[in-house]
Amino acid sequence: MIQKILIANRGEIALRVLRAAKELGISTVAVHSTADADAMHVKLADESVCIGPPPARDSYLNIHQIVAACEITGADAIHPGYGFLSENSKFADILEAHDITFIGPKADHIRIMGDKIEAKRTAKRLGIPVVPGSEGGIYDDDEAKRVAADVGYPVLVKASSGGGGRGMKLARSEDELSNALATARTEAKAAFGDDAVYIEKYLGKPRHIEVQVVGDGMGKAIHLGERDCSLQRRHQKVWEEANSPALNSEDRNRIGEICSKAVADLNYSGAGTIEFLFEDGEFYFIEMNTRLQVEHPVTEAITGIDLVHEQIRVASGGGLSLTQDDVRFSGHAIECRINAEDPKTFVPSPGVISHFHTPGGLGVRVDSGVYSGYRIPPYYDSLIGKLIVHGRNRVECMMRLRRALDEFVVDGISSTLPLFRDLVGNPDIANGDYDIHWLEHYLRGEA
Ligand code: ADP
């Protein structure tokens, strides 16, 4: 059994994990950089350790310091949250060597899913539908031309080590292909030190739909339905909802069953998300994230299942607390990511939050690590909180969201709250009628 968890993260997710650990009667250790000494997760943890100066590479990404903090405090497990070291297979290997439990999947699974070519090959082998394209990496232009002609233009050239949308190039015709290959390779080499690329059919108006899975590492797995994260800006999710307004229950069950079976066959342990593009009734795998996602609370809202509890149970060897038949979906949930950014230009807005008031009432959850008087340091991402609203159906959820957004006060800095107040009144959003390009069009005044 896990007795003490060190949380190798900061902000709202550190607090989220801390809450789950406390509920299970497990002691908590916060780690923090010198910039985060006043952070809420540090105040609420049983113990805390300063692991270095503000830059993440010297603190939250400093494996040596984090392992040392475990040894000093006697923590027997680490929860990595999301970002930072959460998908670093080397970190998982090192913890294993130190006999510290990593609350996440096995290092090999992180490694496979971190390499897009390998991930796609694995997905296909497990019966998950993938985007038509090259079988593996593309190493010469003639091969590229053959594949592209086969799948049909437009095509995307994607970097195997890609992330955050980098190393991705569109070719509308054969004339553009050589150029796209060369630029994608150069960009990928510069950003990731790996110039392996592959080709995929470009989908014009897809939605982003992802399936939440949890495996016990011993051949059992469940799915907790999907989330629709199509509202994105620069490939960053802004608003997420469950269920997806675009799926019917047949699509939902079909993709859920495919995913849980695949994860069971992999002997995958812990929480994971299988991401798809969805167009004209078909799902196309794009990647698997081997960690807890920012948007996991919408799934918790419609299932009543605490995903961090499940992660901790599985990592302790206790298996899952429920079977697929125990999973019940109820109502609709929406999450808005509130960032400390200008709502029009999205320029980060660090500084002191003079007043912070969160909404409450039935069906309203706020996950945030900030408080009135808190100074947002300029070193990390700009997420200051997540508003998650649940209703018995999408209409009730939207009504409640509008009300909750009205109550939310963030003074002293700019936040993206005004953007959500606009979105909640938009007819396309009210109808659930949007694809992955909708928000960018809207922000350019075209939607
Ligand atoms: P990354 O890891 O860089 O974020 P993904 O493969 O997850 O890369 O893709 C990021 C985004 O790029 C997707 O959410 C989607 O908006 C777009 N995208 C990826 N593959 C395709 C495709 N085959 N067709 C159209 N858009 C795509």
Boltz pocket constraint, residues with backbone or C-beta under 6 A from the ligand:
constraints:
  - pocket:
      binder: B
      contacts: [[A, 131], [A, 156], [A, 162], [A, 163], [A, 164], [A, 165], [A, 166], [A, 200], [A, 201], [A, 202], [A, 203], [A, 204], [A, 206], [A, 208], [A, 235], [A, 277], [A, 286], [A, 287], [A, 436]]
      max_distance: 6.0
